[in-house]
Structure formats: structure tokens, C-alpha cells
Amino acid sequence: MGDFLEEAILDEGIKKGATYCDIRIGKVRRTSLEVKDGELKKASSGEEEGAGVRVLYNGVWGFFTINEISKDSLKTALRNALDMAKSGSSVARERVKIGPGETIKDNIRWKPKIDPFDVPIERKYKILAEMDSAIHEIEGVHTVTTAYSDGTIYTHFLNSEGSDIQAEITRTLAQVNLVAREGAKVIGYRGRVGGTCGFELFDMFDPVEKGVKVGESAVRVLKAKRSPSGRFPVVTDHDLTGVFVHEALGHATEGDIVTSGDSILEGQIGNKIAADNITIIDDSTLKNAFGSYPYDDEGVKGKRKILIQDGVLEGFILNRETAHKLGMESNGGARAESFAARPLVRMSNTYIDKGDYNFEEIFEDIKYGIYAKGTRGGEVDTAKGSFQFSAQEAFLIEKGEITTPLKDVSLSGMTLQILRNIDAVGNDLALGDPGFCGKGQLVPVGDGGPHIRIKEAAVG
């Protein structure tokens, strides 16, 4: 399908009264495998193709998707998108406007060093089988499920302002979900390695080593003592630091959360909201990171966005609509799960930047505290600024030393108070396990940071 047809559809949308139109064509090739306790449970490979047509008519969005790229189907999508916008226009309380966008023409491919589609499926299965075998050797591990997936996503974005962007990226992922058991005590544990790259991922990260560490941690938690309750100094690892930054702070910086009045950060730009040693960044340009992308789903170039600089709130994550509402410029924060979903404001790779402390220095002044690692999930209220997270694994800190393993450790508090209470930031910046953020749609994300020390937090 040539650009001429898509451009003609966009022109027709403008002629019929739309103030803005865009088309996102998507094509995805995927492979996935799953092994449970040594037995291959799933092996699939396939392709999906389609397009989403979006129009802005009288200040109201209309959006319609198709699974066939043809002249008739694109015309049908345009007509339905316009009809939806016109219907909504009669009852809309608020009229949407979008900020200015740069007209971009680009054709970019983040080419993997080893294209996963050139790798035999037997080699992919071998990775899972080796993970399964190594993890099962750990006494106490009961059930092991390993999974592999890769996907190459081709997108073609065109809009009525003249942008024409083609992009292709590949993501690869391996993960383990396991259950460890000792008598009546049972625990589940998960670990992942992944990146916006090809099969070279497994030259950078050893999935077998990752699986073994996950299994050993799970068994250790089974034998651990119950956590003390109270207010203590707390040190968090890369994973838990990242989850805190993503969930408690990152969502509160998303433009749609801010403009809807559901963020504690509304009206706080330029204010000191964290300790001097805190700089927080959302960066979609990080090489190989799981949440990276070259352009967002509104054709805006991906950027390194400084959210907090030396404790001061500097910015939000924005699409063109929320940028206009806030009098700012879009910074590439519009993301959609696929061509079949409308873009929303989303994070990419969100992390606390590195500080000056080495690992030992972070712990040495703590007489009695908690070292918390990973997360089992939790709850966040971006409007109230409160959070509660459960750590996957934890240890006592006694006289500067990491000692007794703990279980059932949860951290809770107020986001801004915790940001002000971070009194040591490590120099060992790293992203945690890759993940998928849910906000009505799933998109790949990364998060992390160095080890940090919170001088006091509620532990339960």
C-alpha cells in the first residue's frame, strides 16, 4: 500500500471537517514458547496487521480500527471515526485542542544484532529447557514455568500535518514463574530478562543464572523470619527503587493524570518536592532498554525527560493534548498498545539517577533497619500521594551489616515525604526487571535506579 492512498484519506478527513487526522499502520511478527516442569506447553508464531484512524472533529476525538489495509477499509475507518467524533461532539463538555507538532519524515530501523527470526525455534526452546533444569535442581522449588517471546513491530505513522514516519523495533524476553514449597508454606516468585533488541539479549544477560537466583531467593523467603513492624531506615534495591519511582512518582507525572486533577504534582512545577540528591528521568532513548522507542504514537520523537532535577519538579510526561492544556510542548509520551488502541500518556524507562554512595557506605550508618528487594505489587493513590508496596525479599540490617532474611515485608507512606527522606543515593544505577505497565492497555516499560537509603519509612 503506497503513501498516496493514506495521504488521500487524510485529505478527505480534513475536507469533511476534521481539524486533524492521523493513521497508524502496524504489523507485528511474534514467536512465543512456554515450558512447564520440563514439558513444552506452547509454541506459536504469527503475524498481525491493521490500522487505526484517528480524527479530531469539533474538539472531540474519533477513533476506528481495521484489520485489512485497503482503499475501502481505510475509507470505512475514516467514516466511522468521523461519525464517532460527531456523535460525541453533541454532548462533549470539553473541547480538545492539541499543541503544535513538528512535521517529520523519517524511516528508522533499530536493527538487532541477531534477528530472532533467523534463530531456529529449537535454540529458543533450549534456553527454556536449560532454565527449567537448573531451577529444578534447587531443593524446595516445586513448580517451574519458563517462557520466551520475541516480536518485531513495524509501524507507519502519517498525519494531516505532513508527518510520514516508518519505524521498526524488536523486543525479546525470557522469564520464569516458579512456586517454592516447604510443608504448608508456599510462595510464588518471578524473574525476567528482556530488552529492545534481538537474540543478542542472551549475550548480555544469562537467563539460566537469572532463573537460579530467582529460585534461591524464593527458597530463602520460605525459611525467613517474619518482618518487624514500625518505622525504620530502609534500603531498596534496583527493582524496588524502580517500582517506587514508576508507581508512586511516575504515574503522578503523566499529563492526563495531572490535567484531570488526580495528581499531587498538579501546579508544582518549579517547586522543591524531593531531597537535593534526587534526580528522576524518563528516557525512551536508552539503548536496549525494554521501554525504549524512536517515536511515540503521535509521531513525536522519543526523548530523555527530566522529571525531577536535584529535588525540583521540572516537568511532566506529555502527549500533544495534555501539552496544550498545560502550556507546554509534547515530549513523546503518547503510547498505544497496538494500532488497535488509541494513544495514552505513558512512561517509557523511568529511574532515579545515580548518586555518590557506594554499596557499603549506604548500609554502614544503619544500626537497625530493613534491606528490601523486588516487589510483589501494591497500591498507589496518585491524588492523595500515598503508596503501599510488598517486597519480594528482605533482610535485617544490624550495625551496618545485612543479616537475617525476612518475609512479609511491606512499605507504606506518602510519596513526597519519602522523596524528602532519601538521604543516600548509590552509584550503582541499573534498571530492574523489564515489565508491562497496565493503564487500560499494556505497554513495555523499564524502571530502576541505584540502591537508595530512606532514613525512615513505615514497615509492616
KAQUIFEN-V425491 format. One record per pair of residues at least 12 apart in sequence whose ideal C-beta (glycine too) atoms are under 6 Angstrom apart, sorted by sequence separation. I is the first residue (numbers start at 1). J is the second residue. D is the distance in Angstrom with one decimal. If there is no record, write none. Layout:
I | J | D
I | J | D
This chain:
32 | 44 | 5.5
132 | 144 | 5.3
155 | 167 | 5.2
193 | 205 | 4.0
252 | 264 | 5.8
318 | 330 | 5.1
333 | 345 | 5.1
378 | 390 | 5.8
394 | 406 | 4.2
434 | 446 | 5.7
52 | 65 | 4.6
64 | 77 | 4.5
177 | 190 | 5.0
252 | 265 | 4.9
318 | 331 | 5.4
31 | 45 | 4.4
132 | 146 | 5.3
154 | 168 | 4.8
193 | 207 | 5.4
319 | 333 | 5.5
375 | 389 | 5.4
376 | 390 | 4.2
51 | 66 | 5.5
131 | 146 | 4.6
176 | 191 | 5.4
318 | 333 | 5.1
319 | 334 | 3.7
394 | 409 | 3.9
431 | 446 | 4.8
50 | 66 | 5.7
64 | 80 | 4.1
153 | 169 | 5.7
317 | 333 | 3.9
376 | 392 | 5.6
432 | 448 | 4.5
6 | 23 | 5.2
50 | 67 | 4.3
64 | 81 | 4.3
175 | 192 | 4.1
193 | 210 | 5.3
285 | 302 | 5.4
431 | 448 | 3.5
29 | 47 | 5.2
51 | 69 | 5.8
63 | 81 | 5.7
128 | 146 | 4.2
152 | 170 | 4.5
284 | 302 | 3.6
374 | 392 | 3.2
391 | 409 | 4.4
430 | 448 | 5.6
62 | 81 | 3.9
174 | 193 | 5.4
191 | 210 | 5.3
285 | 304 | 5.7
372 | 391 | 3.9
374 | 393 | 5.8
28 | 48 | 4.9
62 | 82 | 5.8
128 | 148 | 5.6
151 | 171 | 5.6
373 | 393 | 4.6
390 | 410 | 4.6
173 | 194 | 3.6
283 | 304 | 4.3
298 | 319 | 5.9
429 | 450 | 4.7
27 | 49 | 4.5
62 | 84 | 3.8
150 | 172 | 4.5
298 | 320 | 5.5
372 | 394 | 4.6
389 | 411 | 5.2
428 | 450 | 4.9
62 | 85 | 3.1
191 | 214 | 3.7
282 | 305 | 4.6
53 | 77 | 4.0
124 | 148 | 5.2
149 | 173 | 5.0
370 | 394 | 5.8
371 | 395 | 4.5
388 | 412 | 4.1
426 | 450 | 3.4
53 | 78 | 5.3
60 | 85 | 4.7
171 | 196 | 5.3
189 | 214 | 5.4
281 | 306 | 5.7
282 | 307 | 6.0
425 | 450 | 5.9
426 | 451 | 3.9
25 | 51 | 4.5
55 | 81 | 4.7
148 | 174 | 5.1
172 | 198 | 6.0
305 | 331 | 5.0
319 | 345 | 5.1
371 | 397 | 5.4
55 | 82 | 5.6
169 | 196 | 5.7
280 | 307 | 4.6
425 | 452 | 5.4
23 | 51 | 5.9
24 | 52 | 4.8
53 | 81 | 4.9
57 | 85 | 3.7
60 | 88 | 4.3
147 | 175 | 5.3
170 | 198 | 5.3
280 | 308 | 4.2
303 | 331 | 5.0
317 | 345 | 5.8
369 | 397 | 4.2
386 | 414 | 5.6
387 | 415 | 6.0
60 | 89 | 4.5
172 | 201 | 4.6
189 | 218 | 3.9
303 | 332 | 4.8
385 | 414 | 5.3
424 | 453 | 3.8
23 | 53 | 5.4
55 | 85 | 5.6
146 | 176 | 5.0
278 | 308 | 5.8
279 | 309 | 5.4
300 | 330 | 5.0
302 | 332 | 4.6
368 | 398 | 6.0
385 | 415 | 4.6
422 | 452 | 5.3
423 | 453 | 5.9
58 | 89 | 4.3
187 | 218 | 5.5
301 | 332 | 5.8
366 | 397 | 4.7
371 | 402 | 5.5
385 | 416 | 5.7
22 | 54 | 5.2
60 | 92 | 5.0
145 | 177 | 4.7
300 | 332 | 4.4
422 | 454 | 5.6
423 | 455 | 4.6
174 | 207 | 4.4
278 | 311 | 5.3
421 | 454 | 5.1
21 | 55 | 4.9
116 | 150 | 3.9
144 | 178 | 4.8
187 | 221 | 5.5
274 | 308 | 5.6
276 | 310 | 5.6
363 | 397 | 5.9
421 | 455 | 5.1
176 | 211 | 4.6
187 | 222 | 5.7
245 | 280 | 6.0
276 | 311 | 4.9
282 | 317 | 5.8
421 | 456 | 5.9
20 | 56 | 4.1
59 | 95 | 2.7
143 | 179 | 4.3
275 | 311 | 5.5
296 | 332 | 4.4
298 | 334 | 4.2
364 | 400 | 4.3
418 | 454 | 5.9
18 | 55 | 4.2
19 | 56 | 5.2
59 | 96 | 5.0
141 | 178 | 5.8
142 | 179 | 4.9
178 | 215 | 6.0
185 | 222 | 5.4
274 | 311 | 4.3
297 | 334 | 5.1
363 | 400 | 5.2
372 | 409 | 5.6
176 | 214 | 5.7
180 | 218 | 4.0
296 | 334 | 4.5
297 | 335 | 5.6
18 | 57 | 4.9
141 | 180 | 5.3
142 | 181 | 4.2
180 | 219 | 5.2
272 | 311 | 5.3
296 | 335 | 6.0
297 | 336 | 4.5
17 | 57 | 5.9
140 | 180 | 5.0
182 | 222 | 4.6
272 | 312 | 5.5
273 | 313 | 5.1
13 | 55 | 5.3
140 | 182 | 5.8
180 | 222 | 5.5
271 | 313 | 5.7
269 | 313 | 5.6
413 | 457 | 5.5
131 | 176 | 6.0
268 | 313 | 4.9
298 | 343 | 5.8
413 | 458 | 5.4
297 | 343 | 4.1
411 | 457 | 5.5
412 | 458 | 4.9
410 | 460 | 5.1
253 | 307 | 5.1
116 | 172 | 5.7
291 | 348 | 4.1
103 | 161 | 5.4
112 | 170 | 4.7
258 | 316 | 5.6
291 | 349 | 4.3
103 | 162 | 4.3
104 | 163 | 5.0
105 | 164 | 4.9
106 | 165 | 5.0
107 | 166 | 4.4
108 | 167 | 5.1
109 | 168 | 4.4
110 | 169 | 4.6
103 | 163 | 5.4
289 | 349 | 4.5
104 | 165 | 5.8
255 | 316 | 5.1
362 | 424 | 5.0
253 | 316 | 4.8
254 | 317 | 5.2
255 | 318 | 4.3
259 | 322 | 5.2
286 | 349 | 5.0
253 | 317 | 5.4
284 | 348 | 3.6
362 | 426 | 5.7
9 | 74 | 4.9
13 | 78 | 5.5
282 | 347 | 5.5
5 | 71 | 5.9
16 | 82 | 6.0
256 | 322 | 5.6
259 | 325 | 4.8
282 | 348 | 5.7
283 | 349 | 5.2
255 | 322 | 2.9
357 | 424 | 4.8
1 | 69 | 5.0
282 | 350 | 4.6
9 | 78 | 5.4
357 | 426 | 5.1
355 | 425 | 2.8
280 | 352 | 5.5
281 | 353 | 5.9
354 | 427 | 5.1
134 | 208 | 5.1
141 | 215 | 5.0
279 | 353 | 4.1
354 | 429 | 3.8
131 | 207 | 5.6
135 | 211 | 4.8
131 | 208 | 5.3
138 | 215 | 4.2
130 | 208 | 5.2
134 | 212 | 5.3
277 | 355 | 5.4
140 | 219 | 4.0
119 | 199 | 5.0
127 | 207 | 5.7
131 | 211 | 4.2
135 | 215 | 4.5
116 | 198 | 5.2
115 | 198 | 5.4
116 | 199 | 4.8
114 | 198 | 4.6
112 | 197 | 5.5
113 | 198 | 6.0
114 | 199 | 3.9
112 | 198 | 2.5
114 | 200 | 4.8
113 | 200 | 4.2
256 | 345 | 4.6
362 | 451 | 5.5
370 | 459 | 5.5
255 | 345 | 4.7
33 | 124 | 5.7
197 | 288 | 4.6
254 | 345 | 4.5
362 | 453 | 5.0
33 | 125 | 5.9
196 | 288 | 5.8
35 | 128 | 4.3
195 | 288 | 4.3
38 | 132 | 5.5
33 | 128 | 6.0
195 | 290 | 5.6
194 | 290 | 5.0
196 | 292 | 4.6
354 | 450 | 5.0
35 | 132 | 5.4
250 | 347 | 4.9
346 | 443 | 5.4
349 | 446 | 3.8
350 | 447 | 4.9
351 | 448 | 4.7
352 | 449 | 3.4
347 | 445 | 5.6
351 | 449 | 4.7
250 | 350 | 4.5
341 | 441 | 5.1
246 | 350 | 5.1
337 | 441 | 3.7
245 | 350 | 5.4
337 | 442 | 5.7
337 | 443 | 5.9
37 | 144 | 5.9
245 | 352 | 5.6
335 | 443 | 5.0
36 | 145 | 4.7
35 | 146 | 4.9
241 | 352 | 5.9
34 | 147 | 4.7
33 | 148 | 4.5
32 | 149 | 4.4
31 | 150 | 5.2
263 | 382 | 5.2
262 | 382 | 5.6
30 | 151 | 4.4
262 | 383 | 4.6
264 | 385 | 3.8
28 | 151 | 5.8
29 | 152 | 4.9
28 | 153 | 5.2
257 | 382 | 5.6
27 | 154 | 4.5
167 | 294 | 5.3
235 | 362 | 5.8
167 | 295 | 5.8
26 | 155 | 5.3
165 | 295 | 5.4
252 | 382 | 4.4
25 | 156 | 4.2
251 | 382 | 5.2
240 | 372 | 5.4
243 | 375 | 4.5
248 | 380 | 5.5
24 | 157 | 5.4
233 | 366 | 4.8
247 | 380 | 4.7
165 | 299 | 5.3
23 | 158 | 5.0
239 | 374 | 4.6
240 | 375 | 5.6
163 | 299 | 4.4
233 | 369 | 3.6
234 | 370 | 4.9
235 | 371 | 4.8
236 | 372 | 5.4
237 | 373 | 4.3
22 | 159 | 3.9
232 | 369 | 4.7
232 | 370 | 5.3
234 | 372 | 6.0
21 | 160 | 4.4
248 | 387 | 4.3
20 | 160 | 5.8
159 | 299 | 6.0
278 | 419 | 6.0
157 | 299 | 4.8
273 | 416 | 5.6
278 | 422 | 6.0
290 | 434 | 3.4
274 | 419 | 3.6
275 | 420 | 5.5
14 | 160 | 5.4
275 | 422 | 5.1
277 | 425 | 4.9
10 | 160 | 4.6
6 | 158 | 5.0
291 | 444 | 5.5
290 | 444 | 5.0
291 | 445 | 4.0
291 | 446 | 4.2
290 | 446 | 4.6
289 | 446 | 4.5
248 | 415 | 4.4
221 | 393 | 5.5
217 | 393 | 5.1
225 | 404 | 5.9
227 | 406 | 4.6
224 | 405 | 3.9
225 | 406 | 5.9
227 | 408 | 5.4
224 | 406 | 5.3
226 | 408 | 5.6
227 | 409 | 4.3
224 | 407 | 4.1
220 | 405 | 5.2
108 | 294 | 5.0
221 | 407 | 5.0
242 | 432 | 4.2
238 | 430 | 4.6
239 | 432 | 3.5
238 | 432 | 4.8
246 | 447 | 4.1
245 | 447 | 5.9
242 | 447 | 3.3
242 | 448 | 3.9
242 | 449 | 5.7
241 | 449 | 3.8
238 | 448 | 4.9
241 | 452 | 5.4
237 | 451 | 6.0
235 | 451 | 6.0
236 | 452 | 5.6
235 | 453 | 5.1
101 | 320 | 5.8
234 | 454 | 4.6
99 | 320 | 4.9
98 | 320 | 4.0
233 | 455 | 5.7
98 | 321 | 5.4
234 | 457 | 4.5
99 | 323 | 4.1
96 | 321 | 5.7
99 | 324 | 4.0
231 | 456 | 5.2
98 | 324 | 5.6
97 | 324 | 5.0
231 | 458 | 5.6
232 | 459 | 5.4
99 | 330 | 5.8
229 | 460 | 5.0
194 | 434 | 3.9
192 | 433 | 4.4
192 | 434 | 5.5
65 | 340 | 4.3
63 | 342 | 4.7
52 | 339 | 4.7
51 | 339 | 5.6
50 | 339 | 5.1
26 | 338 | 5.8
26 | 339 | 3.3
24 | 339 | 5.0
